């Protein structure tokens, strides 16, 4: 079941007279309102069929999780693009690139091209980008990990486009058996 919102609240852009911490608080409040419109993320315990760990309707759980991701991803992208748009307007940028990486059960801080790490919104942007990548590729930082790039462009009509490229790493094993 996919949920489609017929009307979504408008997310605020930062006002010139507003400090970044005040803006991030205001944007976070709007984000909470937006996500309150969605059904809750599926709860694993709702799909239990018995007392054992493997006693679960796994197909039902994964289908519900996929439906939740399908419904919530456009909203998460909208929040992210709104924050980035405010940053791009302030910095006079037409493009902004964020790179992220995780492996060995840990994540590396993002690299954000075009925004100084001392900028008041840098850490929040890093957190939101990481959360967006994790939302689409949960667990990508485990074992061999994964990495990716989020590319934002400020378009002529004032909107922001977002293109995400993600790479998952894995170990491949080839086994040879020889009998003599």
C-alpha positions in Angstrom: 0.0 0.0 0.0 1.5 3.3 -1.1 0.3 6.5 0.6 0.0 9.5 -1.7 -0.5 12.9 -0.1 -2.9 15.2 -1.9 -1.5 18.4 -0.4 1.8 18.9 1.4 2.7 21.8 3.5 5.1 24.3 2.1 8.6 24.1 3.6 10.1 27.5 4.6 13.1 29.1 3.0 15.5 31.0 5.2 14.8 34.7 5.5 17.7 37.1 5.1 17.2 38.4 8.6 17.0 35.0 10.2 20.0 33.2 11.8 20.8 29.7 10.6 20.0 28.0 13.9 16.6 29.6 14.0 15.9 28.6 10.4 17.0 25.0 11.0 14.6 24.9 14.0 11.8 26.2 11.9 12.6 23.8 9.1 12.8 20.9 11.5 9.3 21.8 12.9 7.9 21.9 9.4 9.5 18.5 8.7 7.8 17.0 11.7 4.5 18.3 10.5 5.1 16.9 7.1 6.0 13.4 8.4 3.0 13.4 10.7 1.0 13.1 7.6 2.5 9.7 6.8 1.6 6.4 8.4 4.2 5.2 10.9 7.1 3.1 9.7 6.2 -0.6 10.0 6.8 -2.2 13.4 8.6 -5.5 13.2 6.5 -6.9 16.1 3.3 -6.5 14.1 4.6 -9.2 11.7 5.5 -11.8 14.3 3.8 -15.1 13.9 5.3 -16.9 16.9 7.8 -16.6 19.7 10.9 -17.5 17.8 13.1 -15.0 15.9 12.3 -16.5 12.6 8.6 -16.7 13.3 7.7 -13.7 11.2 5.8 -12.8 8.0 9.0 -11.6 6.4 7.4 -11.0 3.0 4.7 -8.8 4.6 7.2 -6.9 6.7 9.5 -6.2 3.7 6.5 -5.2 1.6 5.3 -2.8 4.3 8.8 -1.4 4.7 9.2 -0.8 0.9 5.8 0.9 0.9 6.9 3.2 3.7 10.1 4.1 1.9 8.2 4.7 -1.4 5.8 7.1 0.4 8.4 8.9 2.6 11.3 9.4 0.2 9.8 12.3 -1.8 9.1 14.1 1.5 12.6 13.5 2.7 13.9 14.8 -0.6 11.7 17.9 -0.4 13.1 18.7 3.1 16.7 18.2 2.0 16.2 20.3 -1.2 14.6 23.1 0.8 17.6 23.3 3.1 20.1 23.1 0.2 18.2 25.8 -1.7 18.6 28.3 1.2 22.3 27.5 1.4 22.8 27.8 -2.4 20.9 31.2 -2.5 23.0 32.6 0.4 26.3 31.3 -1.1 25.4 32.3 -4.7 25.9 28.6 -5.8 24.3 27.0 -8.9 25.5 23.6 -7.9 26.3 21.8 -4.7 27.8 18.3 -4.3 27.8 16.1 -1.2 29.8 12.9 -1.0 29.3 10.3 1.8 31.0 7.0 2.6 30.6 4.3 5.2 32.3 1.0 5.9 33.4 -1.3 8.8 30.2 -0.3 10.7 31.1 3.4 10.7 30.5 6.4 8.5 32.8 9.1 7.4 31.7 12.7 7.6 30.4 14.0 4.3 32.4 16.2 2.0 30.3 19.2 1.0 31.7 21.1 -1.9 30.9 24.8 -1.9 30.1 25.2 1.8 32.7 25.9 4.4 32.8 23.4 7.3 32.5 26.4 9.7 29.2 27.4 8.2 26.4 27.3 10.8 24.3 25.0 8.6 27.1 22.6 7.6 26.6 20.0 10.3 22.8 20.0 9.9 23.3 19.6 6.1 25.7 16.7 6.7 23.3 15.0 9.0 20.3 15.4 6.7 22.3 14.1 3.6 23.5 11.1 5.6 20.0 10.4 6.8 18.6 10.6 3.3 21.3 8.2 1.9 20.6 5.8 4.8 16.9 6.0 4.3 17.3 4.7 0.7 20.2 2.3 1.5 19.9 1.3 5.1 23.0 -0.4 6.5 25.2 0.7 3.7 28.0 1.4 6.2 28.2 -2.2 7.4 31.1 -4.4 6.4 32.6 -3.4 3.1 30.2 -0.5 3.1 29.1 1.9 0.4 29.5 5.5 -0.8 27.7 8.0 -2.9 27.1 11.4 -4.2 24.2 13.8 -3.9 24.3 16.5 -6.6 22.0 19.5 -6.3 21.4 22.0 -9.0 19.5 25.3 -8.7 17.4 25.4 -11.8 16.2 28.4 -13.9 12.7 28.2 -12.4 14.1 28.5 -8.8 13.6 24.8 -8.0 16.4 22.5 -6.9 17.1 19.2 -8.6 18.7 16.3 -6.8 20.5 13.4 -8.4 21.8 10.6 -6.1 24.3 8.0 -7.1 25.0 5.2 -4.6 27.6 2.4 -4.7 27.4 -0.7 -2.5 30.6 -2.6 -2.0 30.7 -6.4 -1.4 33.1 -9.2 -1.3 32.9 -11.8 -4.0 34.3 -15.3 -3.4 35.2 -17.8 -6.1 35.8 -21.3 -4.8 37.8 -23.9 -6.6 38.0 -27.5 -5.5 40.7 -29.8 -6.8 40.9 -33.6 -6.2 43.9 -35.6 -7.2 
